[in-house]
Amino acid sequence: SPEELRFIFLHELAHLKRADLWINCLVAALQVLHWFNPLLWLGFARMRADRELACDELALCRAGVEARAAYGQTIVKLLE
């Protein structure tokens, strides 16, 4: 629906605002250099999860308080 697309765009725009693309390039370079370090891989996995939560939070702030339930339903629908 148009509302769900709006939520998706808000989330992706949050990635742009937070400069996640550049950080992801840096992380990829570090993973190439330290591919053998399991702690680094674990840390980067946690960083990716935190990054997604931060983008969800920013998208929710932009969408407004009344859109929280609909945003959650959109995430669940995408996961299905």
C-alpha positions as CSV (number, residue, x, y, z in Angstrom):
1,S,0.0,0.0,0.0
2,P,1.1,3.6,-0.3
3,E,1.5,3.9,3.4
4,E,3.7,0.8,3.6
5,L,5.9,2.2,0.7
6,R,6.2,5.5,2.7
7,F,7.5,3.6,5.7
8,I,10.0,1.7,3.6
9,F,11.2,4.9,2.0
10,L,11.5,6.6,5.4
11,H,13.6,3.7,6.6
12,E,15.9,3.8,3.6
13,L,16.2,7.6,3.7
14,A,17.3,7.2,7.4
15,H,20.2,5.0,6.1
16,L,21.2,7.9,3.8
17,K,20.9,10.5,6.5
18,R,23.1,8.5,8.8
19,A,25.7,7.9,6.1
20,D,25.4,4.1,6.6
21,L,26.6,3.5,3.0
22,W,30.1,4.9,3.8
23,I,30.3,3.2,7.1
24,N,29.4,-0.1,5.4
25,C,32.2,0.4,2.9
26,L,34.6,0.9,5.8
27,V,33.4,-2.1,7.6
28,A,33.7,-4.2,4.4
29,A,37.3,-3.1,4.0
30,L,38.1,-4.0,7.6
31,Q,36.5,-7.4,7.1
32,V,38.7,-8.0,4.1
33,L,41.8,-7.1,6.1
34,H,40.7,-9.1,9.3
35,W,38.7,-11.9,7.8
36,F,40.2,-14.4,10.4
37,N,39.0,-12.5,13.5
38,P,35.7,-14.0,14.8
39,L,35.3,-11.1,17.3
40,L,35.4,-8.6,14.5
41,W,32.7,-10.5,12.6
42,L,30.5,-10.7,15.8
43,G,31.0,-7.0,16.4
44,F,30.0,-6.1,12.8
45,A,26.9,-8.3,13.0
46,R,25.9,-6.5,16.2
47,M,26.6,-3.1,14.5
48,R,24.4,-4.1,11.5
49,A,21.5,-5.0,13.9
50,D,21.9,-1.7,15.8
51,R,22.0,0.2,12.6
52,E,18.7,-1.2,11.5
53,L,17.1,-0.4,14.9
54,A,18.4,3.2,14.7
55,C,17.0,3.6,11.2
56,D,13.6,2.2,12.4
57,E,13.7,4.7,15.3
58,L,14.4,7.6,12.9
59,A,11.7,6.5,10.5
60,L,9.2,6.2,13.4
61,C,10.0,9.7,14.6
62,R,9.4,11.0,11.1
63,A,6.2,9.0,10.6
64,G,4.6,10.2,13.8
65,V,3.2,8.6,16.9
66,E,-0.1,7.5,15.3
67,A,1.8,5.5,12.7
68,R,3.7,3.2,15.1
69,A,1.3,0.2,14.9
70,A,1.1,0.5,11.1
71,Y,5.0,0.7,10.9
72,G,5.2,-2.5,13.0
73,Q,2.7,-4.3,10.8
74,T,4.8,-3.3,7.7
75,I,7.9,-4.8,9.3
76,V,6.1,-8.0,10.1
77,K,4.6,-8.2,6.6
78,L,8.1,-7.8,5.1
79,L,9.5,-10.5,7.3
80,E,6.8,-12.9,6.2
